[in-house]
Amino acid sequence: RAADAIMVGAGTVRHDNPSLWPRPDGQRDPWRVIVVRNAPLPLSAQVFTDEHAARTIVAAPKGWQPGCATRIRKAGATVLELPRKGFLQALARELGPLGILRVLCEGGGILAGELIQAGLVDELCVFLSPMLIGGPVGAMGTTEWRLEQAPRFHLRDAKPVGNDFYFRLKPAGQPGSAGTPRPTSNPICPSWVGRTLRVSRTISKTKNRRKEL
């Protein structure tokens, strides 16, 4: 199922410089959504310099890096300045009117954990690989859920994929449990499809990623 947008955190743009442009076959063009909190973004990133720059949205807190924001807009991209409180929910409300109703989040771990904590995850796809890698931030970012608070999911599908194993999960929806995804009044309910291998590999490249965000 096609997504209307691909979402990543600022750290992924800084360290991986992805194009986030997966459709060379002429299908409907996706949006690229970059979530940033504090540090500036490199203007040399592919999402600002390729021919699809007009399909790039930077979601940032109000007052974020005025000089950088101006240069990003001049490159043809959009900068949405949102309140820090309820930041991701506000972003969801802004994306809905643009026709962005299904979002594929590819990381990193901090953004993934925040989306789950905000109750904005509709589906979680996880690939488990038989190897041990990692870094200072886990696959779900810096969230610290105790056992009784941990988000619960229902298993919808599981199958081997080559040497990996694939799980498709849906939120169990337990209103009142801290950090548990639950129904929201937002006009969109983004899907987070994460590959734990990719997230871990990306995060392990830097020990200061949390500070940069």
N, C-alpha and C positions, 0 to 999 in steps of 0.2 A: 504493500500500500504506500503510495507516494506521500511524502510530507510536504507541507507548504513552506517550511523553513527548516534550516539546520542551525542549531544553537551550540555555541561553545563559549567557554570562559576566556578572559583576556590572556591568561597564561598560555593557553593553547596557541593563540595567535602569535604571541611573542616567541615561543620556543619551537613550535612546529611549522609556523607559517603555512597553514593549509589553504588550499583554494576553496574548499567547501562547495565545489561545483560538480555534482555527480552525474549530470544528465547531458551527455554529448549527443544523444539520439533525437533531439528536437522536442522532447516532452516539455511540459509547462515549466518555466523557469522558477526555481525555488528562491526564497529570500535567505540571506545569511545574517544571523543575529549574533552579535558579539556582546557579551555581558562583562562590563568593566566596573570597578569600584573606586580605585584611587589613582594608580600610576597611569601615565600616558601610554598610548598605543603607537607602534612604529608605523609611520606613514608609508614605509616601503613594503608593508605586508601585501600579499597578493589580493586580499579582499578589498584593498583600496586602489590598486594599480592595474588590475586586469580590466577587460572590457565589460565586466559585470558589476562594477563598483556601485552603480545605481541600485543594485539589489542588495546592498549591505546596510544593515541597521546596527548602530552602536547604542546599546542601552546603558546609560550612565546616571549617577546621582546628580541632582541639581548642583550647578556650579563646578562640575568636573572639568579640570584642565581646559580653561577657556581657549587658549591658543591652539591646543591640539584639536579641540572640537571644531574650531573655525577651519582649520586645514582639512579635516576630514570632510566637512561639508563642501569645501571647494573641490575636493576630489570627486564629488558626486554622490557620496554616501549620506545617509540620514543619521542624525544624532538625536535620540530621545532622552531628555533629561527628566528624571523621575525622582519622587521623594524617597529618602533613604528608608523611612518606615513603610513597610509593606511594599518594598521595591519590586519583588518578582510578581506580586499580585497586580501592581500597577502596570507592569510591563505586559502582562496577559491582557489587561483591558485595552491597552494601546494596540496590540497586535490583532485583536479580533476584527475591528473595522477595516483592517487592511486585507482581510480575507485569509489571515494566517490562523487556521483552526487546528492544524495538526503539526506539532513541532517535534523534530528529531534532535535530541540533545546528545552530542558526542563527547561531552566532557568539558573540563576535567572533573576530578573527584570533588572539589569544593563546590562547584556549581551543581553537580548531581545531588550531593547531600542537601544543599539548600532547597532545591526543587522538591525533594521528598519531604523535607521538614515543612515546607510551605503548603503541602497538600496539593501540588500541581502535577503530580505524576499519575498518568492514566495506565501506563504499561511499562514494565521493566523487563528488558531482555539481557541476559547475562551469559557470557561465554566463559566457561571454566577450563583453563588449560593446565596440563600436568607439568608445571614449572613454578619455581619460586622466585619472584622478583618483587621489588617494592621501593618505597622511599619514605620520606617523613610524613606524607599525607596518604591516608588510606583511600580505597576505591570510592568511599562515600564521604571523602573530604575530612573535615575536622569535627564532624558531629560526634557527640558523646552520649549515645543512648544507652541507658541501663536496660537490663533484660526486660523489666516490666514496662518500659517505655518504647522498646524497639518497634519500629514499623513492621506490621505483619502483612504477608502477601499470600495469595492463593496460587498454587501451581496450575498453570493452564496447559503447558506443553513442556516436554523434555525429550531430547534426542541427541545422539552422537553426531558430530559434524567433523569428519576427519579424525584427528587426534584430540579434538576438544569436545566439550559437552555444552549443549545449548539449553537454557531454561527461559521460558516465558512466564512472567508473573503478573498478577493483577493485585492492586491494593485490596486488603481485606476490609478496610473501612471500619474502624472502631472509634466512633466519635468520643472525644474526651480523653483519649490516650495521648500523652505528649509525643509529638513528633510523628504521629500516625497520619498518613494521607486520608482525607475524608472529603465528602462532597463539598464543592465550592460554588459560589455564585458567579465566578468569573466566566466571561464568554468563551474562553477556550480552556481546554484541559490538556496541556502538552504531554506528549509521550516521551519518555526518556528511554532511549535504546543505548545501552552502554556495553562496551566490551571491556571487561575488567583488565584484560591483558593490555589493551591500548592505554587505558587510563593509568595503570601502574607504570607502564613504560614512559609515558609522558611526564608523570609527576617525578619520577626518579632522576630527571635531568637537572633538577635544581633543588637546593635545600632551603631556598628563600622564597619559594613561590607564594606562600601565604602572605608574606610581607608585601610582595608586589601587587597582589590583588587589593 
